[in-house]
Amino acid sequence: MIPAEWLDEAAATLANRVQTTPLTHDPEWNLYLKWENQQMTGSFKLRGAVNKVLSLLPWEQQRGLVAASAGNHGQGVAWAAKQVGAPVIIFASDHAVPAKVDAMRALGAEVRLVPGGYELAEQTAQQYALEHNQTWISPYNDARVIAGQSTLAMETIQQVPEIPEICLVPVGGGGLIAGFGLTFSRLARRPRLVGVQSEASPFFHAIFHQGSQQGVTELPSLADGLSGAVEEGSITVPIVKNYVDDLVLVHEEDVEQAIAVAWLRWGQKIEGSAAVALAAILNEKVTQRPALVILTGGNIQPEIHRQILAKHAAPRED
């Protein structure tokens, strides 16, 4: 497991380096909503990336950083690399959201597109880092990355006026919910911790409930940042199994609805990877209240957002 002091070190490292994002309360629905879509780079991924990069020795930074990303982790690594003057190469699927690819490049990263899905991009990136003796920055399978993500949980707990009955966290490779689990384990009374994935890419759900992701079929998903198989032997797996109470799936239609509701009800732009947590509320997979919903990012392709709002007859201007 990850030493508790690493979580505290991450909090100290990230203090004044990342945004403290807002938490709001919807009294009618009895929801606490953590808007990490308002983070710099538009995603929680910045936290883990910055904590990891700043934990490296100067020679590890300067030999070059390598990552694989659907877009948000890559932006975080690119942002962190700029702070230390390190070169960075990000491998992404050629199906990656164009706005996320553009954002990574705007932050100074060299982006290499790999034909196929995220899993192949990750394998290609790891092989490249090994062959060129560069520093691999995993989006989730890394203790310092998880410690960085735990700061979102620490920050949220400090903001809520009461400990909620349940906390909903999007799950891809499990780095964020692992950070939440480790943080909640330090509380005298903790919320029920539930992870959420799209049924289009249910890899961690299969690991959690069946013990294996073998045979899982992946389909296109609005929750692109949660897609792809979990790296074999990932340290997130035992942490999630130890600290997470359940992992549920939502339909792609629920994800789309959640994106629309976030805009219509609260005026917030969220991406599909964030919307899965809200979708579990909307489709009543989760009925406990008060509930804490972690909205992890807002980097949605603008045309896709407009199409979803038009479909749901949104009165706001996008």
C-alpha positions, -999 to +999 in steps of 0.1 A: +000+000+000+010+037-001+025+052+030+001+077+047+029+103+048+030+103+010-006+116+010+004+145+033+035+152+012+013+154-019-009+179-002+021+200+007+036+197-028+004+208-045-006+236-021-006+268-042+002+249-073-032+237-083-067+253-080-089+247-050-121+239-070-156+247-058-180+224-041-217+233-042-249+219-026-281+212-044-307+211-015-336+198-036-316+167-048-295+166-016-263+164-036-228+178-029-211+185-062-173+188-065-165+207-097-130+196-106-139+205-142-128+240-131-092+228-123-063+242-144-062+220-175-098+212-169-093+179-151-082+163-118-054+146-137-032+176-131-029+167-094-013+133-099+009+144-128+023+174-109+029+154-078+047+127-097+069+150-118+079+171-088+089+139-069+114+130-096+151+137-094+163+164-118+181+138-140+149+118-142+130+149-154+156+160-179+161+127-197+125+132-209+090+123-198+067+099-216+030+093-210+000+078-226-033+096-224-068+101-237-060+138-232-064+149-195-034+130-180-013+143-210-023+179-203-013+174-167+021+159-175+027+186-201+018+213-176+041+198-150+069+194-175+068+231-183+073+239-146+106+220-145+118+225-181+115+189-191+108+176-226+077+154-229+062+130-254+025+119-251+012+089-269-026+090-276-050+070-297-057+084-331-094+084-319-086+108-291-108+139-287-092+165-310-097+193-285-076+173-259-049+166-284-047+203-293-045+212-256-016+189-250+003+204-279-005+239-267+012+230-234+043+221-253+040+183-255+050+163-286+019+142-293+022+110-312-010+094-324-012+056-324-038+037-345-063+019-323-075+025-288-060+037-256-046+003-246-023+002-276-012+038-271-002+029-235+017-002-246+035+018-273+044+046-248+058+022-223+079+004-249+092+038-262+102+049-227+120+017-220+139+017-253+149+054-251+157+054-214+131+081-206+108+085-176+074+068-178+046+087-161+016+063-156-018+079-154-028+056-125-003+027-118+020+048-097+020+056-059+030+092-063+002+098-089-023+082-066-011+103-037-016+134-059-051+124-068-058+119-030-055+156-026-089+160-043-104+138-017-087+157+011-098+190-003-134+178-007-137+165+028-125+199+041-153+216+021-183+195+029-203+206+060-213+170+068-199+136+059-222+123+031-237+089+031-221+080-002-194+093-026-195+086-063-162+086-082-156+079-119-132+050-125-108+042-154-075+028-142-086+034-106-060+061-096-086+086-084-108+063-065-077+046-049-068+081-037-103+086-023-102+052-006-069+058+011-081+093+023-114+080+035-097+052+055-082+079+077-117+092+087-134+082+119-166+079+099-164+075+061-189+077+033-198+046+013-174+047-016-188+037-050-170+038-084-188+043-117-179+033-152-197+032-185-209-002-196-191+005-229-157+000-212-163-020-180-128-033-174-124-023-137-160-034-131-151-069-143-119-069-122-139-058-091-168-082-094-153-112-113-116-109-105-106-106-142-109-084-171-104-112-196-131-113-223-143-077-217-156-061-249-150-024-253-173-001-273-170+036-282-178+058-252-185+094-244-164+087-213-132+085-234-109+092-204-121+060-186-117+037-216-091+009-220-080-021-201-063-018-167-026-025-167-018-060-155-005-059-119-016-023-113-013-012-077-048+003-080-064-031-080-057-042-044-063-007-031-097-005-048-106-040-036-097-031-001-113+003+002-141+006-024-176-006-015-190-011-049-185-004-086-215+002-109-221+006-146-242+033-164-255+033-199-241+057-225-275+073-228-273+081-190-239+097-196-253+119-223-282+129-201-259+138-172-238+161-195-270+179-204-283+181-168-250+195-156-254+224-180-292+229-177-293+227-139-260+241-128-245+258-158-214+235-158-197+220-188-185+184-180-171+157-202-184+121-204-157+108-180-170+131-153-207+126-162-207+089-152-208+097-115-238+120-120-254+094-143-255+069-114-277+094-095-300+102-125-307+066-133-312+058-096-284+032-095-276+051-063-304+064-040-286+072-008-285+108+004-268+130+010-245+120-019-212+135-029-206+135-067-171+140-080-172+158-114-137+151-126-133+171-158-147+194-185-127+188-216-154+178-239-152+184-277-173+216-282-193+202-311-203+171-291-214+193-262-235+214-285-251+184-301-260+170-267-275+203-256-294+206-288-309+171-284-320+180-249-333+214-259-310+234-237-320+270-233-285+282-223-259+293-248-230+270-249 
